[in-house]
Amino acid sequence: MHYYVYEVKVAMKGYVTAEKMAERWNVSVRQVQLLCQNGKIDNVTRFGNAWAIPEDTLKPTRTGKLKPGCKTKG
């Protein structure tokens, strides 16, 4: 029995995949997927197992509080 994995390509004008956005933002693909899943990126659409993200989307900034005892760099 043969199993084939088909990769879903997003071919919508004005949208890119999580892979392309991960390259632009210099983060992992999984991080982009989690941002989409958790609603941190606006106007995303999911097609099967692929995310369609608007091309002009800026990388979300972290707005969470630091854990007690953590210090920021600088």
MDAnalysis code that builds the backbone (N, CA, C; Angstrom):
import MDAnalysis as mda
import numpy as np

u = mda.Universe.empty(222, n_residues=74, atom_resindex=np.repeat(np.arange(74), 3), trajectory=True)
u.add_TopologyAttr("name", ["N", "CA", "C"] * 74)
u.add_TopologyAttr("resid", np.arange(1, 75))
u.add_TopologyAttr("resname", ["MET", "HIS", "TYR", "TYR", "VAL", "TYR", "GLU", "VAL", "LYS", "VAL", "ALA", "MET", "LYS", "GLY", "TYR", "VAL", "THR", "ALA", "GLU", "LYS", "MET", "ALA", "GLU", "ARG", "TRP", "ASN", "VAL", "SER", "VAL", "ARG", "GLN", "VAL", "GLN", "LEU", "LEU", "CYS", "GLN", "ASN", "GLY", "LYS", "ILE", "ASP", "ASN", "VAL", "THR", "ARG", "PHE", "GLY", "ASN", "ALA", "TRP", "ALA", "ILE", "PRO", "GLU", "ASP", "THR", "LEU", "LYS", "PRO", "THR", "ARG", "THR", "GLY", "LYS", "LEU", "LYS", "PRO", "GLY", "CYS", "LYS", "THR", "LYS", "GLY"])
u.atoms.positions = np.array([
    [0.845, -1.165, 0.000],
    [0.000, 0.000, 0.000],
    [0.899, 1.238, 0.000],
    [0.563, 2.211, -0.819],
    [1.341, 3.439, -0.926],
    [0.581, 4.600, -0.298],
    [1.311, 5.406, 0.428],
    [0.730, 6.607, 1.015],
    [1.409, 7.816, 0.394],
    [0.618, 8.774, 0.026],
    [1.154, 9.988, -0.566],
    [0.768, 11.176, 0.297],
    [1.699, 12.065, 0.475],
    [1.434, 13.287, 1.214],
    [1.350, 14.413, 0.197],
    [0.222, 15.061, 0.162],
    [0.027, 16.175, -0.756],
    [0.171, 17.478, 0.007],
    [0.991, 18.339, -0.500],
    [1.211, 19.635, 0.131],
    [0.208, 20.625, -0.449],
    [-0.502, 21.308, 0.415],
    [-1.476, 22.298, -0.028],
    [-0.743, 23.608, -0.250],
    [-0.853, 24.143, -1.444],
    [-0.223, 25.425, -1.762],
    [-1.300, 26.502, -1.758],
    [-0.990, 27.620, -1.162],
    [-1.917, 28.740, -1.146],
    [-1.589, 29.604, -2.349],
    [-2.534, 29.708, -3.263],
    [-2.306, 30.474, -4.483],
    [-3.347, 31.587, -4.603],
    [-3.461, 32.364, -3.553],
    [-4.397, 33.473, -3.559],
    [-3.594, 34.760, -3.648],
    [-4.016, 35.643, -4.514],
    [-3.297, 36.897, -4.672],
    [-3.383, 37.711, -3.379],
    [-2.241, 38.187, -2.930],
    [-2.194, 38.992, -1.723],
    [-1.990, 38.190, -0.447],
    [-1.860, 36.871, -0.562],
    [-1.670, 36.010, 0.598],
    [-0.421, 35.160, 0.424],
    [0.210, 34.802, 1.536],
    [1.374, 33.922, 1.514],
    [1.182, 32.807, 2.536],
    [2.032, 31.799, 2.471],
    [1.953, 30.665, 3.390],
    [2.698, 30.965, 4.690],
    [2.486, 30.127, 5.670],
    [3.193, 30.257, 6.945],
    [4.695, 30.099, 6.735],
    [5.089, 29.265, 5.790],
    [6.503, 29.055, 5.507],
    [7.167, 30.342, 5.019],
    [6.508, 31.032, 4.090],
    [7.053, 32.285, 3.556],
    [7.104, 33.359, 4.639],
    [6.068, 33.422, 5.471],
    [6.037, 34.427, 6.525],
    [7.098, 34.128, 7.576],
    [7.358, 32.855, 7.846],
    [8.398, 32.476, 8.804],
    [9.778, 32.939, 8.308],
    [10.017, 32.829, 7.014],
    [11.278, 33.307, 6.434],
    [11.414, 34.820, 6.596],
    [10.334, 35.549, 6.318],
    [10.365, 37.012, 6.422],
    [10.610, 37.475, 7.850],
    [9.958, 36.815, 8.800],
    [10.033, 37.233, 10.199],
    [11.195, 36.591, 10.947],
    [11.898, 35.674, 10.300],
    [13.029, 34.967, 10.910],
    [12.616, 34.201, 12.174],
    [11.515, 33.475, 12.064],
    [11.030, 32.609, 13.138],
    [10.710, 31.245, 12.531],
    [10.352, 30.289, 13.369],
    [10.019, 28.958, 12.863],
    [8.614, 28.954, 12.254],
    [8.395, 27.995, 11.378],
    [7.075, 27.828, 10.768],
    [6.049, 27.521, 11.848],
    [6.429, 26.722, 12.813],
    [5.519, 26.369, 13.909],
    [5.083, 27.604, 14.690],
    [5.990, 28.538, 14.898],
    [5.655, 29.766, 15.618],
    [4.601, 30.561, 14.848],
    [4.744, 30.641, 13.528],
    [3.759, 31.349, 12.706],
    [2.414, 30.626, 12.766],
    [2.439, 29.302, 12.698],
    [1.206, 28.525, 12.791],
    [0.496, 28.764, 14.118],
    [1.260, 28.831, 15.206],
    [0.667, 29.080, 16.522],
    [0.087, 30.487, 16.610],
    [0.764, 31.461, 16.024],
    [0.241, 32.823, 16.009],
    [-1.091, 32.881, 15.258],
    [-1.169, 32.163, 14.144],
    [-2.426, 32.102, 13.386],
    [-3.515, 31.406, 14.204],
    [-3.180, 30.280, 14.765],
    [-4.130, 29.476, 15.530],
    [-4.668, 30.228, 16.744],
    [-3.820, 31.022, 17.399],
    [-4.213, 31.732, 18.611],
    [-4.807, 33.108, 18.345],
    [-5.027, 33.432, 17.071],
    [-5.674, 34.696, 16.736],
    [-4.791, 35.920, 16.866],
    [-3.491, 35.749, 16.844],
    [-2.561, 36.869, 16.981],
    [-2.318, 37.585, 15.657],
    [-2.721, 36.964, 14.545],
    [-2.582, 37.561, 13.225],
    [-3.984, 37.725, 12.649],
    [-4.300, 38.938, 12.208],
    [-5.633, 39.230, 11.671],
    [-5.777, 38.761, 10.225],
    [-7.012, 38.456, 9.855],
    [-7.399, 38.137, 8.475],
    [-6.724, 36.907, 7.891],
    [-6.407, 35.918, 8.716],
    [-5.843, 34.675, 8.199],
    [-6.975, 33.712, 7.849],
    [-6.697, 32.834, 6.908],
    [-7.658, 31.818, 6.488],
    [-6.938, 30.490, 6.446],
    [-7.639, 29.446, 6.801],
    [-7.036, 28.121, 6.778],
    [-7.642, 27.301, 5.646],
    [-6.782, 26.692, 4.841],
    [-7.191, 25.805, 3.757],
    [-6.581, 24.444, 4.024],
    [-7.363, 23.531, 4.541],
    [-6.836, 22.213, 4.886],
    [-5.817, 22.349, 5.992],
    [-4.556, 22.071, 5.689],
    [-3.509, 22.202, 6.702],
    [-2.596, 23.398, 6.443],
    [-3.006, 24.299, 5.553],
    [-2.184, 25.463, 5.223],
    [-2.876, 26.754, 5.653],
    [-2.088, 27.709, 6.117],
    [-2.594, 29.021, 6.495],
    [-2.340, 29.999, 5.366],
    [-3.328, 30.838, 5.054],
    [-3.176, 31.915, 4.087],
    [-3.105, 33.208, 4.897],
    [-1.955, 33.890, 4.829],
    [-1.698, 35.081, 5.622],
    [-1.529, 36.262, 4.674],
    [-2.212, 37.390, 4.941],
    [-2.035, 38.564, 4.079],
    [-0.565, 38.968, 3.972],
    [-0.138, 39.317, 2.747],
    [1.272, 39.642, 2.494],
    [1.790, 40.805, 3.330],
    [0.949, 41.788, 3.582],
    [1.403, 43.002, 4.257],
    [1.303, 42.928, 5.782],
    [1.102, 41.731, 6.328],
    [0.983, 41.564, 7.769],
    [2.319, 41.795, 8.460],
    [2.281, 42.583, 9.523],
    [3.480, 42.822, 10.321],
    [3.581, 41.773, 11.422],
    [4.800, 41.499, 11.840],
    [5.026, 40.525, 12.897],
    [4.418, 41.035, 14.205],
    [3.580, 40.223, 14.862],
    [2.988, 40.656, 16.130],
    [4.061, 40.841, 17.202],
    [3.828, 41.804, 18.061],
    [4.766, 42.032, 19.156],
    [4.265, 41.328, 20.400],
    [5.189, 40.992, 21.276],
    [4.817, 40.345, 22.535],
    [4.271, 41.390, 23.485],
    [3.116, 41.093, 24.076],
    [2.514, 42.043, 25.008],
    [2.302, 41.431, 26.380],
    [2.798, 40.211, 26.560],
    [2.601, 39.518, 27.832],
    [3.488, 40.055, 28.935],
    [3.125, 39.745, 30.143],
    [3.912, 40.155, 31.301],
    [5.070, 39.182, 31.494],
    [6.145, 39.680, 32.059],
    [7.270, 38.807, 32.383],
    [6.950, 37.980, 33.614],
    [7.519, 36.806, 33.656],
    [7.365, 35.964, 34.837],
    [8.146, 36.573, 35.985],
    [7.704, 36.356, 37.198],
    [8.448, 36.894, 38.351],
    [9.894, 36.408, 38.327],
    [10.806, 37.323, 38.569],
    [12.220, 36.976, 38.601],
    [12.926, 37.100, 37.274],
    [12.176, 37.291, 36.169],
    [12.798, 37.437, 34.854],
    [13.207, 38.880, 34.640],
    [14.332, 39.066, 33.983],
    [14.803, 40.406, 33.674],
    [14.924, 40.546, 32.165],
    [14.695, 41.732, 31.679],
    [14.844, 41.967, 30.247],
    [16.287, 42.316, 29.934],
    [16.676, 42.114, 28.688],
    [18.022, 42.492, 28.261],
    [18.082, 43.995, 28.128],
    [19.219, 44.533, 28.392],
    [19.374, 45.959, 28.145],
    [19.731, 46.694, 29.291],
])
